[in-house]
Amino acid sequence: MSTTQTIALVTGASRGLGRNAALHLARQGVDVILTYHAQRGEAEAVAAEIGQLGRRAAVLQLDCGDVASFDGFSQALQATLQGWGRDTLDYLVNNAGIGLMAPFADTSEAMFDQLMNIHFKGVYFLTQTLLPVIADGGRILNLSSGLTRFSLPGMSAYAAMKGAVEVMTRYLAKELGARGITVNTVAPGAIATDFGGGDVRDNPQTNQFIAAQTALGRVGQPDDIGAMIASLLSDSNRWVNGQRIEVSGGAYL
């Protein structure tokens, strides 16, 4: 790991788990580059919070489903890093995502392709594009889902993409080990955010149903995941590699 200030890139950090992870990393002493798709104002608000914590933050636009845009994004990222006196970053958190729910019989090709482009193809090729920008000894963390272990109707396409990310994670851990780069997956359970329309957060029936299936008796909160992401990226977990770590409070045991 570089002896200079630690820098993380967190995709989809204008809201939800990405925002929470970025703030936890800042509290841990990490400077953060945040990406957003459309909500620049929300991303800038997160950056301002990071600044109040005494850390540097920058905001870059990124469409994680548009592979053709990744080279341009990489150039903008490198310019930001150079402005901070670095030519590499230390942590890449592939967090950005969307929630689309439909029964298997009703899942359209367009829905499937949108989920694939953002959750799997985008993660695969963004990580590939950024390999020269990730410092030797750095860390890559991919977000998956508890839905790759347990099955809930309506999530077949989403969960399949996350399953692919988990397999990719193990291969990257193997191939990047020579550079000292660890690659792991965090798989959240159901979290009370605006993800997927905010159903877990805002629908009492959904919230109570999930809580009843969870050993700790409640749904997850963003702080449950952000804290785990920051911990896993820290030197305390430097020997964890190629792993899927579920953070669900013991859902569907």
CORFENQUI-V83384 format. One record per backbone hydrogen bond with DSSP energy under -1.0 kcal/mol. NH is the residue of the N-H (numbers start at 0). CO is the residue of the C=O. Records with the same first field share a line. If there is no record, write none. Layout:
BEGIN
NH = CO, CO
END
This chain:
BEGIN
7 = 30
8 = 90
9 = 32
10 = 92
12 = 34
18 = 14
19 = 15
20 = 16
21 = 17
22 = 18
23 = 19
24 = 20
25 = 21
26 = 22
27 = 23
28 = 25
29 = 24
30 = 5
31 = 55
32 = 7
33 = 57
34 = 9
35 = 59
39 = 37
42 = 38
43 = 39
44 = 40
45 = 41
46 = 42
47 = 43
48 = 44
49 = 45
50 = 46
51 = 47
53 = 50
54 = 49
57 = 31
59 = 33
61 = 35
65 = 62
68 = 65
69 = 66
72 = 68
73 = 69
74 = 70
75 = 71
76 = 72
77 = 73
78 = 74
79 = 75
80 = 76
81 = 77
82 = 78
84 = 81
85 = 80
88 = 132
89 = 6
90 = 6
91 = 138
92 = 8
93 = 140
94 = 92
101 = 153
105 = 102
106 = 103
111 = 107
112 = 108
113 = 109
114 = 110
115 = 111
116 = 112
117 = 113
118 = 114
119 = 115
120 = 115
121 = 116
123 = 119
124 = 120
125 = 121
126 = 122
127 = 123
128 = 124
129 = 125
132 = 129
134 = 88
136 = 178
137 = 134
138 = 89
139 = 181
140 = 91
141 = 183
142 = 93
143 = 185
145 = 187
147 = 144
148 = 145
149 = 145
154 = 151
158 = 154
159 = 155
160 = 156
161 = 157
162 = 158
163 = 159
164 = 160
165 = 161
166 = 162
167 = 163
168 = 164
169 = 165
170 = 166
171 = 167
172 = 168
173 = 169
174 = 170
175 = 171
178 = 175
179 = 176
180 = 175
181 = 137
183 = 139
184 = 242
185 = 141
186 = 244
188 = 246
191 = 219
192 = 190
196 = 193
197 = 194
201 = 197
202 = 198
206 = 202
207 = 203
208 = 204
209 = 205
210 = 206
211 = 207
213 = 210
214 = 249
215 = 248
216 = 213
219 = 189
223 = 220
225 = 221
226 = 222
228 = 224
229 = 225
230 = 226
231 = 227
232 = 228
236 = 233
237 = 234
239 = 236
241 = 182
244 = 184
246 = 186
251 = 212
END
